Amino acid sequence: MLLQQFFDQGLGHASYLVADPDEGVAFLVDPDRHLQPYLDAAAKLGVLITHSFETHVHNDYVSGSPALAALRPISVVTGDGAEVRYPHVSLADRETIDVGALRVHCVATPGHTPEHVSYLVADLRRADDPQFLFSGGALLVGHIARVDLLGPELEERLARAAYETLRERVLSLADYVAVFPTHGGGSACTSSDAASSRWTTLGFERRHNDVARAAMQDFARFRETIARGLPVAPAYYPGVRALNHQGAAAYAAAPLRVLRDPLPADATLIDPRAPHVFGSGHRRGALNIVGNDSFAVRLGAVVPFGSPLILLTVDREQAEALRRQLATVGYDDVRGVADPVPDTGEDLGRVRVVDARTAKRLSDEGATMLDVRERSEYERAHAPGALHIPYEQLQDRIAEVPRGRDVVVYCAAGVRSSLAASILERSGLAPINMRGGFSSWEIAGLPTEG
């Protein structure tokens, strides 16, 4: 058996190619819609992909299984509770499928979602005993996937299901079983306490995973443990889950158009430049979403799903990379690219950028300090008296931001705060971004609370 992991750093998403090279066959687990890397890897190994296994209907990225099945004669496999509307094979709990000499056992593991399953895999050339668990979100490195994404009406039932899944279905497996999860560190589908390692073993998690240890105690302690460190769930998640129920087409992009002024009024303008460059001059109304690995997730947190977009960059290679990120989370309506600074001579927007000591002086003079980090970051430590509104919620809670005084925005390093500043600017405020974020505040030895 050969295994290759594919990891999307921005999403914290892992997918897998699992091959039996002696039989010349392979299967995928939880692929995204960018199919070529999987096909290239299979070709390099000299194997044919015959199956694609889905652990659950995903919230965070667009699944590639239906698109691959439309292109190649493969079987898409789900648990029998997945109410998807594309051709697939449903496996009930404990049912198996053989791919060459690899036997795949379906294990019902509800919790992260009601339909969630995991896949135990045995290499029959060695033994009937399973050696590998593709756990989806049922067990992660250092945590589990969150249970609150489908709304408060299901949350308590899913928490109880996750508790029983760990106690009865997962932690009862042998210590030597290797665990390959779908969600990893950095995913908004889990807690900030999840580890950055990309695989683990049952024995290690049983000893060192706080959630696994809590699952072997009473439910109240487990419930408290899984609620810690959860980020705000990105607003695009329900749109992606609905798309994955239907089955999305493969990613196929024509060259991006170069747009001239005036730009279409119905599109959201996205400026991916660094905060200090954006602050020095930008198109009014543009959102500053820095073009790093987290670009698509941050956009999905603040821009309504399905919105038409214009990327404000003259770097065509960057534009294509960002569009590829956007396609991974279902934002396919990218109208084109344009210069981040208009050629019409119109007045530019600007965001003042200050260092931590200047921010402290402004605060002492009456400015509002606005902390746009996640709750767990804020609770650890924050600037004295800071107003806390995570950037994902800022547009909906903009009325809570005082007017008639300076507003100094900060995050951890100055990137999320620049996005928040651009949201405030679109609402008629004149925000100030703190360069270097709260890290620079602490390095400067300034006072904190928390």
N, C-alpha and C positions, 0 to 999 in steps of 0.2 A: 504494500500500500504506500502510495506517495501522496503528500498533502501540501498544498500551497495556499497560504493566506494572502488575501488582498485587503489592505487597510486604508480607509479614508480618514485622514487625520482630522479634518475639519468636522466631520460628522461623528467621529468615534465609532465607525461602522466597520465590522470585519465580515468578509465573505470568503468562501472556500471552494477550491477545486480539489477533489479527492479522486485518485486514480488507481486503477488496477492495470499496470502496464503490461502484465503477462497476458491478460485478456483483451487489452487494447481499448478499455472503456473507462469512463469517469462520470462523476456527478458533481453538481454544484450545490452549495448551501447558501441561501439568502443572497443571491447576486443582485447588484444594482443594474441600472439600465444601460450602462456603458459596457457593451458585450465584447468588444474586440480584445481587451486584455485577457479575458477568460478563454476565448477561442485561440488566441496566440499561445497561451500557456499550454493548452491541450495539444495544439499542433507540435509544440516543442517536445512534448513528452510522447508524441505519436499515439495519442488516445482520442477516442470519439466520445463526446459528452452525450449521454443517453437520458439522464434524468436531472431535474433541478428541484431541490427540496426547499420548501418554505416553512420556517418555524412558526410564523404568525403573519397576520396582515399588518404591515409596517406603517408606523406613523411618521418616521423621520426621513425616509428616502423612497424613491420610486423603484419598485422591484423590477428586475430584468427578466424574470422567469417567463411571463407571458410573451414578451417580445422575442425571446429566444425560441420559444415553441412555435411562433409564427414564421420563423426563419429556418428552423431545423426540425427534423423529426424526433423530438424529445418528449418525455413525459414530465409534466409539472406535478409535484407531489405535495399535498398539504395534509394537515390533520382533518378529521371528518367534521370538525366544528367550524371550519373556515368557509364562510358563505361568500365565496368568490364567484364571479360571473364569467369566467373564462374556462376553457377545457382543462381539466385536471384530474388526477387520481387522488381519491381520499383514502387515507389510512386511519383505521381505528386504533385505539390504544392497544399495544402489543402486537399489532400486525407488522409484517416484514416485507421488504423487497430486496432481492439480490441484484447487485450490479457487479457482474463478474463474480469474483470470489469474496466480495464485500457484502455482508448482510447488514441491512439497515433496519433497526427496530424503531418503530414509532412509540414514543412515550408521552402520554397526555400530561402536560405540565402547566395548567392554567395558573394565572396570577398577573403577569404583565398584561395579558389580554385574555379574554375568555376562551378563545380557540387555540391558545398556545400549545405547541408540542415541541419536544426535543427529539433528537435522533441519536440512538446508540449504535455504534458501528463495530462489527467484529470482522476480522480478517480470517476467513475460514481456513486459509492455508496454515494458520498457526493454531487456532483454537476457536471453539464456539463462543467463548467468553468475550463480551464486548470490551474493547480497549479504549474507545474514543466516544465522548459525548459532545455533540453539537447542540449546545444548551440554549441557543437563542438568547432570551433574557431571563430564563429560569434561574440560572446561576452565573454570575459574572466574577471577574477577578476582584475580590474584595467587597462585593455587594451583590444586589440583584437589580433587575430592571424595575422601574417604578410602576405603581399600580393605580395611579390617579389620572391617567391620560384620557380615559373615556368618560369622565364626569363623576361628580360626587355620588350620583345614584348607584353607580357600580363600584365605587372605590372600596367600600368596606367589604363587599362580597369578594372582590379580587384580592384584597389583602388576606382574607381568610384562606382563599384558594392558594395563594403563594406560600402561606405558612404550611398548609397541608402538603403542597407539592414538595417543598424542601424536606419536610420530616419523613414523608412516606415514599417519595418517588426518586429523589435525587441523592440525599445524604445517606441513603441506605446502600448506595453503590460502593464498589470496592475502592480502596484508597488509590490504587494504581491507575484508575481510569483518568485519562487525560481529557481536560475540558477546554473546548474551543467555543467561546461565546460570540454572539453577533454584535453586542454592544460592548464598548470599551471605555476607558478613561476619556473624558471630554465629551461624551454623548449626553445630550439633554434628556435621554431616556433613562438616566440613572442619576445617582447622587454624585456630588463632587468628591465623596469618599471612595469612589471606585478607583481601583489601581490602574496604572498605565500599562502594566504587563498585558500581553495579548493572548496568553493561554495559561493554564494552571492544571492542577490535579485535584481530585476529590479530597484526597488526604490532606493536602495543604490548606484547602479552603475550610475543611472541617475544623482545623486547628486555628486558623488565623483570620477567617472572615467573620466580622462582628455579626453580620446578619445571619450567617449559618449557625453561629453559636447561639444567637437569640432564638432561632427557630427550634432549638432543642430545649428551650425554657417555655414560659407561659406566653400566650398570644399577646397580652398587653405589652410585654417587653419587646416582642418582635415588632409590633405595630409602631411603637415609639422609635425603634431603631431604623426602620425603613423610611421614616418620614424625615430623617435628618439630611441636611445638605442638598435638598432638591432645588434645582434652578427653576426659574419660570419656564413653563413649557412653551416652546415657540408657537406662535399663532397659526403657522401654516400646517401644523400636524393634522387637524381634521380633514383638510383638503387632500393631503397625500394619502391618508387612510382610505378616503372615498375613492380616489383614483386607483389605489391598489385593489380595492374590491372589484373594480371594473376590469382592470388589466390595462397597462399603458403600452403604447407603441415604443419601438426602439428609438433611441436618440439618433436623429438624422438632421443635421444642420446645414443650411445653405450659407454661403459667405455673408457676413454681416454687412449691411448697408452703411455707408458713410452719410450722415444726415447733416444738412446745412440749416442755418437759421432762416426763418423761425422754426423751432422744433414743435412736434405735435403736442398740443396742449393736454391731451388725455393720458400721456405717459408719465410715469414716475422717473425723475432724473436721479441717477445713481453715480456719485462721484467717488471712485475708489482710491483717490490719492491719500498720501500721508496727512495726518491731522494738521501739521504746521503748514503744509502747502495749501491744503483746503482753506485753512484759516486766513491765509494771506489774500485770497480772492477766489470767488467761485460763483457759479450761476445761482441766482436767487431761487430758493425752493428745492435745491438739490439736497439729497441725503448723503452724508459722508460715511460710507460703509467701506472701510479699508479693504483693499484687495488681497487679503491673506487667506489662510486655510479656512477661517471661520466666516468668510464672506457670505456664502449662501445661507447659512443658518441665521446669521444676524439680519440679513435682508428678510428672510422668512418670518422673523420675529416682529418686524415693524411694517412690512408692506403687505397689503391684503393679497391672499392667494389668487392667482390668475391675473394680476395687474400687468398691463403692458409696461415695459421698461426701456429706458435708453441708458446705455453705459457711456459715461463721460470720460473717455480716454482716447488718446491718439495712438496708443500702443496696441496694434492689432493682435499680437501674440497674447498679451494680457487679456484683451477683450474675449478672445476665444476660450482661454482658460477659465475666465469668470463665467462665461455662458455655459460651459460644461458643468461647472459647479451648480449653476442655477437649474440646469436640466436634471441633475441628480435629485433635487427636491421639488421638481414639478413646475418650475417657473420657465415655461417654454416661449412666452411671448416677449422676446427681446427684439425691439423694432430696429435697432441699429446702434451705431456709435456716433459720438459727436465730441467736438472740442470742449474740454471742461471750462474754458473761458470763452464767452461768446465774442463773435467778431462784429457785433452790431454797435459797440460802444456803449451799451447799457451799463448802468451802475452795478458794480459787483457786490455780492454779499461778503462780509468779513466776520471772522470770529476772533476776538482777542484771546491770546494765549499768555498765561502768566506762570511763574514758578511757584513752588509751594509756599515760600516765605511771603511772597506778594499776596497769595491767596489768603494766608493767615491774617495779614494786615487788613485786607478787604473785609474779611469776616469780622474782625474786631471793630471795623467801622460800620457794620450793619448789614453786610452782604449775606445772602442766603447761601449756605454750602449745600449743594445738592449731590447726594451720593447715589449713583445709578448702577451700583454693583448688585450681585445677588444677595439674598437675605443672609446666607451663611457668612459671606465676606463682611457684610455690615455688622453682624452680631459679634464677629471676632474683634473688630476694632474699627472706629470711624472718627472723623473730625468732630470735635465737640459741637453739639447742637445741630448736626447735619440732618437735613430732611432726606428721608430714604424713599426713593421711587426707582425700582429697577427700570433700566432703559426700555425693556420690552413693554412696560405698562405706561410709559411716560405720556404717549399721545392720549390715552384714555383718561389720564389723571392730571392733565395739564393745568386744570383749574386749581390744583393744590399748590402750584408754584406761585409764590408771591410776586406781584408786579409792583413797579415803582421803586425797586431797589436792585442792586447788582445781584446776579445769580452766578455763582462759581460752581461749575460742574466738574465732578471727578469720578474716576473709576479706579482700576488697579494700576493702569499704565498710560492712560490718555487716549486709548482707541475707542472704547465704548462711549466715553464721555464726549468725544468729538461727534459721534453719531447722535447722542442725546442733544448736544448743542445745536446740531442742524435741525433736529425736530423742534426745539424751542424757537429757533430763528424763524422757522416756517410759520410758527404761531404768533409772531410779532414781538418776541422778546429779543434782548441783546445779550446772550449768555457769554460767559467767560470760561474758557477751558483751562483746567489746571494741567500743565505739562508734566508728564511723568507719573501722574496719578497719585494714589494713596501711598504707593511705594516711595515716591520722592518725599512725601509728607513725613513718613516714618524715618527715612534716612536723615532728614533735616532735624530730627529730634523734636518735632512739634507735638503738642499735647494731643492725646487721643481719649476716646471713651469706648466702652464695650467690655 
